[in-house]
Amino acid sequence: MNLGVYTIINDPLPKLFKIKTINVEEKQFEYTDSIVELLKDELKVDKMDSEFVYALSLTYGLVPRGILLVSMGNNETHIANMRGLGIGLLLTGAEQFMVFHNHPGKNKRPSEADYEM
C-alpha cells in the first residue's frame, strides 16, 4: 500500500501537502519495532543531523493512514506545532496516533523538552 508523508500548508485554509509516498506492506503495526524499522528504512531518521518530529496516523486496528511532519529543528531542539499536528491528524482521518522524533546527537535519553511535549 502507498503511505503518504505530509506536512500542513495554509492555502488559505489548512490542507495536507504530500512530501513523498512510501510503499509499505498493508498490515497492522503490532509492535513498535516494526514502526522504528519503517522510520529508519524509509525516512532515514537515524541518519538525520537535525531533529525532526513526526506523527503516525493510524486506524483503531493500527493500520497506517499517513505520516505527518510536525516540525523540523536543529541538532539540539525543535518547536512542535500542536495546531498543525491536530489538523493533520484530522485530515488523515486518524483514529489513533503516535508521535516520535529522532535524536541527532545519538543520545537516546529523553530530554526535559521531550517529557514536556
N, C-alpha and C positions, 0 to 999 in steps of 0.2 A: 504494500500500500504506500501511497505517497503521503508524506507528512510535511506540512509547511512550517517554515521558520519565519516568524513575523515580527514586525515592530509596529508601533502605533503612529500614524500620522494624523494631523488635523487638516482637513481639506474641504470645507471649514469645519465639518463635524469629524469626530474621531473615526478612523477606519483602519483595517488591517492592511499593512504593506508587506508583501511576501519578499523576504530576503533571499531565500533559497528553498528548494524542495529536496527532501531526502527520502530515499526508498527504504522502508523498514518492513519486516515481516508483520503481517496483520495478526497480532496476538496481544494478550494481556501482559502487562508488566507485573509479574507476581513478586519479583524480588528487586531491591534497589540496585543490586549488582548489574542487572540487565540494563537498567537506565543509565548507570555510570558508563557501561561499555558503549552504549549508543552515543553518549556525550563525548566520549574520547574518540570514537571512530568517526563520527560524522561532523561534530562541531570542533574537534581538536582542543577542547577546553584545558587539557593537561599541558598543552604547548603554548598557550597564550601568555604574553608578557604583560597584559593588563587584566584588571579584574572585570568580569562580566557576570551579570545576574540574569538568569533565565527562569522561565516558568514552564512547566509541562502541563498542558491542558488535557484532562482525562475524562472518560465517561465513568459512571459508577462501577462498571466492570473492569476498570483500569486499562481500557483501550485508549491509545493516544489520539487526541484531536488536533494538536498543534503544539508548537514550541514558540514561546514569546521571548524576545529580547527585551528585558525590563530595563537594564541600564548597563552602561559601559563606564569604566573608571580608569584610574591609572594603576600603577603597580602596588599601591597601598590602600586605596579606598575607592568607593563609588557612592553615588547618590541614587537610591532606588526611587522610581516614580510609582507610588502606590496607586494613584489615579489611573495611570496607564496600565498598570497590572490588572486592576479591576475591570477596566473597559476591555482589554484584550481577552480576559477570561470570559466575559460575557459574549464578546463577538465570536469566539471559537466554540461557544456552547459548552463550556466546561461544567461538569458536574462535580468534579474533584480537581485538585491541582497540587503540584509540588513545586516549590521554589528552590533553586540551587544556584551556586556560584563557585567559581574557581578561586584558588589561592595562588597567584602567580609566583609568590616568594617561596613556594613549596612547603610553607608552614601549615600543617593541616589542623592545628588547634584553632577553634573558633575564637574570634576576637570579641571585644565588648560590643562593637558595632553589629556583629553577626547576631549576638543574643538580643540586642535591642530591636533589630529588624524582625 
